[in-house]
Amino acid sequence: MKNLQLTWTWVFLSVLHTNEAIMGASVVYVPEEHFLFLACRRGSDVEWTHETVRINATKHMSRESPLGRTKYQLLPDGTLYIRELEKSDRGRYYCNGWLVAEVIILT
């Protein structure tokens, strides 16, 4: 009985932890081949990840200059710009380890 109780406690705490992480994020629906801006409220020194993979974004120096042709760009305030969204871009995006958005690509 004690093992069963410990198992239930672990499952319950795991579910609570997962739900808290998702509740703090936005669910974003974006059409395929469009673009997306994801804001990070954690300062300008940020690291973005898609699921568990670090995003290698090109630093964009000024809001006034046009955005380049690279897939991922990092704006001066830490915002991530993603161009020409594909099905593979769906999933969770994290800024400095904090869940920012669950992205769903519409086809």
DRENBAFI-993859 format. One record per atom (N, C-alpha, C): z, x, y; residue in three letters. Coordinates in nm, 2 decimals. Example, Ala and Ser with C-alpha at 12.3 -4.5 7.8 and 13.67 -1.06 7.14 Angstrom:
// residues 2
     c3     c1     c2  aa
   0.78   1.32  -0.57 ALA
   0.78   1.23  -0.45 ALA
   0.78   1.32  -0.33 ALA
   0.71   1.28  -0.22 SER
   0.71   1.37  -0.11 SER
   0.79   1.29   0.00 SER
END
This chain:
// residues 107
     c3     c1     c2  aa
   0.00   0.08  -0.12 MET
   0.00   0.00   0.00 MET
   0.00   0.09   0.13 MET
   0.08   0.20   0.12 LYS
   0.08   0.28   0.24 LYS
  -0.05   0.35   0.27 LYS
  -0.13   0.39   0.16 ASN
  -0.26   0.45   0.18 ASN
  -0.35   0.34   0.24 ASN
  -0.35   0.22   0.20 LEU
  -0.43   0.11   0.26 LEU
  -0.40   0.09   0.40 LEU
  -0.27   0.10   0.44 GLN
  -0.23   0.08   0.57 GLN
  -0.28   0.19   0.66 GLN
  -0.27   0.32   0.61 LEU
  -0.32   0.43   0.69 LEU
  -0.47   0.42   0.71 LEU
  -0.54   0.38   0.60 THR
  -0.69   0.36   0.62 THR
  -0.72   0.26   0.72 THR
  -0.66   0.14   0.72 TRP
  -0.69   0.04   0.82 TRP
  -0.65   0.09   0.96 TRP
  -0.55   0.16   0.98 THR
  -0.51   0.22   1.11 THR
  -0.62   0.31   1.16 THR
  -0.67   0.40   1.07 TRP
  -0.77   0.49   1.11 TRP
  -0.90   0.42   1.15 TRP
  -0.94   0.32   1.07 VAL
  -1.06   0.24   1.10 VAL
  -1.05   0.17   1.23 VAL
  -0.93   0.11   1.25 PHE
  -0.91   0.03   1.37 PHE
  -0.92   0.12   1.50 PHE
  -0.85   0.24   1.49 LEU
  -0.86   0.33   1.60 LEU
  -0.99   0.39   1.62 LEU
  -1.07   0.41   1.52 SER
  -1.21   0.46   1.53 SER
  -1.30   0.36   1.61 SER
  -1.28   0.23   1.57 VAL
  -1.36   0.13   1.63 VAL
  -1.32   0.11   1.78 VAL
  -1.19   0.12   1.80 LEU
  -1.15   0.11   1.94 LEU
  -1.21   0.22   2.03 LEU
  -1.21   0.34   1.97 HIS
  -1.26   0.46   2.05 HIS
  -1.41   0.44   2.08 HIS
  -1.48   0.40   1.97 THR
  -1.63   0.38   1.99 THR
  -1.66   0.27   2.09 THR
  -1.58   0.16   2.08 ASN
  -1.61   0.05   2.18 ASN
  -1.58   0.09   2.32 ASN
  -1.47   0.17   2.34 GLU
  -1.44   0.21   2.48 GLU
  -1.55   0.29   2.54 GLU
  -1.61   0.38   2.45 ALA
  -1.72   0.47   2.50 ALA
  -1.84   0.39   2.54 ALA
  -1.87   0.29   2.46 ILE
  -1.99   0.20   2.49 ILE
  -1.97   0.11   2.61 ILE
  -1.85   0.06   2.63 MET
  -1.82  -0.03   2.73 MET
  -1.83   0.03   2.87 MET
  -1.81   0.16   2.88 GLY
  -1.82   0.23   3.01 GLY
  -1.96   0.27   3.05 GLY
  -2.06   0.24   2.96 ALA
  -2.20   0.28   2.99 ALA
  -2.28   0.15   3.02 ALA
  -2.40   0.18   3.07 SER
  -2.50   0.07   3.09 SER
  -2.60   0.07   2.98 SER
  -2.64  -0.05   2.94 VAL
  -2.75  -0.07   2.85 VAL
  -2.87  -0.09   2.94 VAL
  -2.97   0.00   2.92 VAL
  -3.09   0.00   3.01 VAL
  -3.22  -0.03   2.92 VAL
  -3.29  -0.13   2.96 TYR
  -3.42  -0.17   2.90 TYR
  -3.53  -0.12   2.99 TYR
  -3.62  -0.03   2.93 VAL
  -3.73   0.02   3.01 VAL
  -3.86   0.01   2.93 VAL
  -3.97  -0.03   2.99 PRO
  -4.09  -0.03   2.92 PRO
  -4.14   0.11   2.89 PRO
  -4.21   0.12   2.78 GLU
  -4.27   0.25   2.73 GLU
  -4.37   0.29   2.84 GLU
  -4.38   0.42   2.86 GLU
  -4.46   0.49   2.96 GLU
  -4.41   0.48   3.11 GLU
  -4.30   0.42   3.13 HIS
  -4.24   0.41   3.26 HIS
  -4.15   0.53   3.28 HIS
  -4.08   0.53   3.40 PHE
  -3.98   0.63   3.43 PHE
  -3.84   0.57   3.44 PHE
  -3.74   0.67   3.45 LEU
  -3.60   0.62   3.45 LEU
  -3.52   0.73   3.53 LEU
  -3.43   0.68   3.61 PHE
  -3.33   0.76   3.68 PHE
  -3.19   0.73   3.62 PHE
  -3.12   0.83   3.57 LEU
  -2.98   0.81   3.53 LEU
  -2.89   0.89   3.61 LEU
  -2.80   0.82   3.68 ALA
  -2.70   0.88   3.77 ALA
  -2.58   0.93   3.70 ALA
  -2.53   1.05   3.74 CYS
  -2.41   1.10   3.68 CYS
  -2.30   1.11   3.79 CYS
  -2.19   1.04   3.77 ARG
  -2.08   1.04   3.87 ARG
  -1.98   1.15   3.85 ARG
  -2.03   1.26   3.79 ARG
  -1.94   1.37   3.76 ARG
  -1.98   1.50   3.84 ARG
  -2.04   1.48   3.96 GLY
  -2.07   1.60   4.04 GLY
  -2.22   1.65   4.02 GLY
  -2.25   1.75   4.09 SER
  -2.39   1.80   4.08 SER
  -2.40   1.91   3.97 SER
  -2.29   1.97   3.92 ASP
  -2.30   2.07   3.82 ASP
  -2.29   1.99   3.68 ASP
  -2.40   1.95   3.63 VAL
  -2.40   1.86   3.51 VAL
  -2.48   1.92   3.40 VAL
  -2.44   1.87   3.28 GLU
  -2.52   1.89   3.16 GLU
  -2.55   1.76   3.09 GLU
  -2.68   1.73   3.07 TRP
  -2.72   1.61   3.01 TRP
  -2.75   1.63   2.87 TRP
  -2.71   1.53   2.78 THR
  -2.76   1.54   2.64 THR
  -2.81   1.40   2.60 THR
  -2.91   1.40   2.51 HIS
  -2.97   1.28   2.45 HIS
  -2.92   1.28   2.31 HIS
  -2.83   1.18   2.28 GLU
  -2.76   1.18   2.15 GLU
  -2.68   1.31   2.14 GLU
  -2.72   1.40   2.06 THR
  -2.64   1.53   2.04 THR
  -2.73   1.65   2.09 THR
  -2.84   1.63   2.15 VAL
  -2.93   1.74   2.19 VAL
  -2.93   1.76   2.34 VAL
  -2.90   1.88   2.38 ARG
  -2.90   1.92   2.52 ARG
  -3.04   1.90   2.58 ARG
  -3.04   1.84   2.70 ILE
  -3.17   1.82   2.77 ILE
  -3.19   1.94   2.86 ILE
  -3.31   2.00   2.85 ASN
  -3.34   2.12   2.93 ASN
  -3.43   2.06   3.05 ASN
  -3.36   2.03   3.16 ALA
  -3.43   1.96   3.27 ALA
  -3.46   2.07   3.38 ALA
  -3.58   2.05   3.44 THR
  -3.62   2.13   3.55 THR
  -3.54   2.09   3.68 THR
  -3.48   2.19   3.75 LYS
  -3.40   2.15   3.87 LYS
  -3.50   2.12   3.98 LYS
  -3.48   2.00   4.04 HIS
  -3.56   1.96   4.15 HIS
  -3.48   1.98   4.28 HIS
  -3.53   2.06   4.37 MET
  -3.46   2.11   4.48 MET
  -3.43   2.02   4.60 MET
  -3.52   1.92   4.62 SER
  -3.51   1.84   4.74 SER
  -3.55   1.69   4.71 SER
  -3.49   1.60   4.77 ARG
  -3.52   1.46   4.75 ARG
  -3.66   1.43   4.82 ARG
  -3.69   1.51   4.92 GLU
  -3.81   1.48   5.00 GLU
  -3.94   1.53   4.93 GLU
  -3.93   1.63   4.84 SER
  -4.05   1.68   4.78 SER
  -4.09   1.59   4.66 SER
  -4.21   1.58   4.62 PRO
  -4.25   1.50   4.51 PRO
  -4.20   1.55   4.38 PRO
  -4.18   1.46   4.29 LEU
  -4.13   1.49   4.16 LEU
  -4.24   1.56   4.08 LEU
  -4.21   1.66   4.00 GLY
  -4.31   1.73   3.92 GLY
  -4.36   1.66   3.80 GLY
  -4.43   1.74   3.72 ARG
  -4.50   1.68   3.60 ARG
  -4.42   1.70   3.47 ARG
  -4.30   1.77   3.48 THR
  -4.22   1.79   3.36 THR
  -4.15   1.66   3.32 THR
  -4.12   1.65   3.19 LYS
  -4.06   1.53   3.13 LYS
  -3.92   1.50   3.19 LYS
  -3.84   1.60   3.20 TYR
  -3.70   1.58   3.25 TYR
  -3.68   1.67   3.38 TYR
  -3.63   1.60   3.48 GLN
  -3.59   1.67   3.61 GLN
  -3.45   1.64   3.65 GLN
  -3.38   1.74   3.70 LEU
  -3.25   1.72   3.75 LEU
  -3.25   1.73   3.90 LEU
  -3.21   1.61   3.96 LEU
  -3.20   1.61   4.11 LEU
  -3.08   1.67   4.16 LEU
  -3.07   1.71   4.29 PRO
  -2.96   1.78   4.34 PRO
  -2.82   1.72   4.32 PRO
  -2.82   1.58   4.32 ASP
  -2.69   1.52   4.30 ASP
  -2.65   1.50   4.15 ASP
  -2.73   1.56   4.06 GLY
  -2.70   1.55   3.92 GLY
  -2.77   1.43   3.84 GLY
  -2.85   1.35   3.92 THR
  -2.92   1.25   3.86 THR
  -3.03   1.30   3.77 THR
  -3.05   1.24   3.65 LEU
  -3.16   1.28   3.56 LEU
  -3.28   1.19   3.57 LEU
  -3.40   1.25   3.59 TYR
  -3.52   1.18   3.60 TYR
  -3.60   1.20   3.47 TYR
  -3.64   1.09   3.41 ILE
  -3.72   1.10   3.28 ILE
  -3.85   1.03   3.31 ILE
  -3.96   1.10   3.29 ARG
  -4.09   1.04   3.32 ARG
  -4.16   1.01   3.18 ARG
  -4.25   0.91   3.19 GLU
  -4.34   0.87   3.08 GLU
  -4.25   0.85   2.95 GLU
  -4.17   0.75   2.96 LEU
  -4.08   0.72   2.84 LEU
  -4.16   0.69   2.72 LEU
  -4.10   0.74   2.60 GLU
  -4.16   0.72   2.47 GLU
  -4.06   0.65   2.38 GLU
  -4.10   0.60   2.27 LYS
  -4.00   0.55   2.17 LYS
  -3.89   0.65   2.14 LYS
  -3.93   0.77   2.13 SER
  -3.83   0.88   2.09 SER
  -3.72   0.90   2.20 SER
  -3.74   0.84   2.32 ASP
  -3.64   0.86   2.43 ASP
  -3.53   0.75   2.42 ASP
  -3.54   0.66   2.32 ARG
  -3.43   0.56   2.31 ARG
  -3.31   0.63   2.26 ARG
  -3.19   0.57   2.29 GLY
  -3.07   0.62   2.24 GLY
  -2.97   0.64   2.36 GLY
  -2.86   0.72   2.32 ARG
  -2.75   0.74   2.42 ARG
  -2.77   0.87   2.50 ARG
  -2.74   0.85   2.63 TYR
  -2.75   0.97   2.72 TYR
  -2.61   1.00   2.77 TYR
  -2.57   1.12   2.77 TYR
  -2.44   1.17   2.81 TYR
  -2.45   1.27   2.93 TYR
  -2.36   1.26   3.02 CYS
  -2.35   1.35   3.13 CYS
  -2.21   1.42   3.12 CYS
  -2.21   1.55   3.10 ASN
  -2.09   1.62   3.08 ASN
  -2.00   1.56   2.97 ASN
  -2.06   1.51   2.87 GLY
  -1.99   1.45   2.76 GLY
  -1.95   1.31   2.77 GLY
  -1.98   1.25   2.88 TRP
  -1.94   1.11   2.91 TRP
  -2.07   1.02   2.89 TRP
  -2.05   0.91   2.81 LEU
  -2.16   0.82   2.78 LEU
  -2.20   0.75   2.91 LEU
  -2.33   0.77   2.95 VAL
  -2.38   0.71   3.08 VAL
  -2.46   0.58   3.05 VAL
  -2.55   0.59   2.95 ALA
  -2.64   0.48   2.92 ALA
  -2.69   0.48   2.78 ALA
  -2.71   0.36   2.73 GLU
  -2.78   0.33   2.60 GLU
  -2.92   0.29   2.65 GLU
  -3.02   0.36   2.62 VAL
  -3.16   0.33   2.66 VAL
  -3.23   0.27   2.55 VAL
  -3.29   0.15   2.58 ILE
  -3.38   0.08   2.48 ILE
  -3.52   0.08   2.54 ILE
  -3.61   0.13   2.46 ILE
  -3.75   0.13   2.51 ILE
  -3.83   0.01   2.46 ILE
  -3.89  -0.06   2.55 LEU
  -3.96  -0.18   2.52 LEU
  -4.11  -0.15   2.49 LEU
  -4.16  -0.19   2.38 THR
  -4.30  -0.16   2.35 THR
  -4.39  -0.28   2.35 THR
END
